[in-house]
Amino acid sequence: MMSAYAVVYAFVIVAVGFAAVTLGLAKVLRPSLPYARKESTYECGIPAVGSTEVKLNIRFHLYALLFVLFDVEVLYVYPWAVTSRELGTLALVEMAIFISILLLGLAFAWRKGALSWE
């Protein structure tokens, strides 16, 4: 009889083997017709002029990270809010500590100017 880990290893071997065989067959069977226009950066049919790099302000990434942070916070708070009556006052105190830590982090980011769009 196979152990629990042997089943997992078997699935991993089958998955890796399937991916390798599929990619290998695709490489062998597909046509290879490289030319300069095909390998150039896509610009809606218009030839690219200058550098095609797009440099974004770091603030876009910062706002995205802050959104993810507070979105994950909601994932922790929602189940607690659904069962808060059954959990008692200890759970209320723990959630107050959790939210206060998050608010301190938000206040710190706000004071450092991380939320200003200038």
N, C-alpha and C positions, 0 to 999 in steps of 0.2 A: 504494500500500500504506500502511496506517495505521501510525503509530508506536506504541510501547508506551504512551505517555502518552495518545494519542488514544483508545485502547480504554478506559483507566481513566476518562477524561473522559466518554466515551459512557455507561459504566455509571453514573457519578454523575448524569448528566443524566436517564437513564431512571429511576433510583431516586427522585430528587427529584420528577420529573414524576409518577411513579406515586403517591407519597405525597400530593402536592398534589391530584391528580385524585380520589383516594380520599377524602381529607378533605373536599374541596369537595362531592362527591356525597353524602357522609354528612350534611353540613350542610343541603343542599337537600332531601334526601328524608326526614330524620327529623322526627317531630312535635315541635313546641316548645310545651310546656304548663307554663310555670313557675308555681309557687305556693310560698307560704312554707314549708309543711311539707316539700316536696320539696327545697328548698334549705337546710334546716336541717342541723345536724351530726347524724350518725347516732349514737344512743345506745341501741341495742337496743329501739327502740319506745317508750322512756320519754322524755318531754320533758326537754331539757337544763336543768339548774339551775346558775346561776352561769357561770363561765368554763369553756370546754371545752378550754383549753390544758392540756397535761400538761408540767410542768417536771421534767426529769430532771437528776439530779446529773451533774456533769461527769466524775465517776469512771467512769461507765458508758462514756463515749466513750473515756476514757483506757485502760481495760482492753481495749476493742475494738481500739484502735490498737496496743497492745502485742501482742495476739493476732495481728493481721495482720503485724506486724513479725517475730515469731518463726515464723509460718507461712511467710512468704516466705524466711526463713532456711533452713527445711527444703527449700524448692524449690532452693536453691543447694547445700546439703550433700548431698542424696540422689544426684544424678548423680555428684558427686565420689566419694562412698562406693562407688558401683558400679564405678567405673573407677580406684580409688585405687592398685591394684597396678601398673597399666600406666603411671600418670602419674609415679611416682617420688617421691623425697624432696622435690624442689622444690615439688611440689603439696601435700605434707604440711605443709611450712613455710608456704605461702601460706594453707592452710585454718586452720592454727593461728593465724595473724595475724588472719584474718577472724573466727574465733570469739572470740579475745581482745578484739577491738574491740567485738563485740556484748556480751560479758560486762562490759566496762568501762561500756558504756552502761546495761546493766541495773543494775550496782552504783551508778551515778550516780543513776538513777531511784529506786532503793531508798533511797539515802541522803537524797535530797530529800523522801522521804515520799510519792512518787507511787503507791506500791503499798499504802499503808495504807488501810483501809476505815473511816475514822472520821469 
